[in-house]
Amino acid sequence: MIFKNKFLASLLFGAFMPAALPAQTSVSVWDGVFTPGQVARGRTVYAEICTECHERALTGGGETRPLAGDRFLTGWYGETVGTLFDRVRVTMPLTKPGTLNRQQVADVVAFVLYFNNFPAGKTELSTRLEVLNQIRITNEPRR
């Protein structure tokens, strides 16, 4: 079917498009997307569950990927926090994947972001993917 009215076509096809595409995100990890309290909780969960594989300094080792530094940031650059959150939620911890609850995952992700020198803010990192998918991981703040 060919539409002669471009406005009508855009309305019809626009209704089938996702509400928020990743390229439209306007928030980044530089915007203070987690709180210091959440970082403290995440540090505790990380120490109890994650250090066995990812080490205290988040450096990883062997087959385990680092959660800090250039290698981590390069691998996640351009992705959303929602993608990181879901990866942790579904695949971690390695010995018991998917056993962390959503709040624990958000807290650990907040700790990882903080450890990578992203600033804390006044609002906790959400546990909802539709919110987290709006937060882009970038290597420098917007100007």
Secondary structure as the mmCIF struct_conf table of DSSP 4:
data_model
#
loop_
_struct_conf.conf_type_id
_struct_conf.id
_struct_conf.beg_label_comp_id
_struct_conf.beg_label_asym_id
_struct_conf.beg_label_seq_id
_struct_conf.end_label_comp_id
_struct_conf.end_label_asym_id
_struct_conf.end_label_seq_id
BEND BEND1 LYS A 4 LYS A 4
HELX_RH_AL_P HELX_RH_AL_P1 LYS A 6 GLY A 14
TURN_TY1_P TURN_TY1_P1 ALA A 15 PHE A 16
BEND BEND2 MET A 17 MET A 17
BEND BEND3 ALA A 19 ALA A 20
HELX_RH_3T_P HELX_RH_3T_P1 PRO A 22 GLN A 24
STRN STRN1 VAL A 27 SER A 28
HELX_RH_3T_P HELX_RH_3T_P2 VAL A 29 ASP A 31
BEND BEND4 PHE A 34 PHE A 34
HELX_RH_AL_P HELX_RH_AL_P2 PRO A 36 VAL A 45
HELX_RH_PI_P HELX_RH_PI_P1 TYR A 46 CYS A 50
HELX_RH_AL_P HELX_RH_AL_P3 THR A 51 HIS A 54
TURN_TY1_P TURN_TY1_P2 ARG A 56 ALA A 57
BEND BEND5 LEU A 58 LEU A 58
STRN STRN2 GLY A 61 GLY A 61
TURN_TY1_P TURN_TY1_P3 GLY A 62 GLU A 63
STRN STRN3 THR A 64 THR A 64
HELX_LH_PP_P HELX_LH_PP_P1 ARG A 65 PRO A 66
BEND BEND6 LEU A 67 GLY A 69
HELX_RH_AL_P HELX_RH_AL_P4 ASP A 70 TRP A 76
TURN_TY1_P TURN_TY1_P4 TYR A 77 GLY A 78
STRN STRN4 THR A 80 THR A 80
HELX_RH_AL_P HELX_RH_AL_P5 VAL A 81 THR A 91
BEND BEND7 PRO A 93 PRO A 93
TURN_TY1_P TURN_TY1_P5 LEU A 94 THR A 95
BEND BEND8 LYS A 96 LYS A 96
TURN_TY1_P TURN_TY1_P6 PRO A 97 GLY A 98
BEND BEND9 LEU A 100 LEU A 100
HELX_RH_AL_P HELX_RH_AL_P6 ARG A 102 PHE A 115
TURN_TY1_P TURN_TY1_P7 ASN A 116 ASN A 117
HELX_LH_PP_P HELX_LH_PP_P2 PHE A 118 ALA A 120
BEND BEND10 LYS A 122 THR A 123
HELX_LH_PP_P HELX_LH_PP_P3 GLU A 124 SER A 126
BEND BEND11 THR A 127 THR A 127
HELX_RH_AL_P HELX_RH_AL_P7 LEU A 129 LEU A 132
TURN_TY1_P TURN_TY1_P8 ASN A 133 GLN A 134
STRN STRN5 ILE A 135 ARG A 136
BEND BEND12 ASN A 139 GLU A 140
#
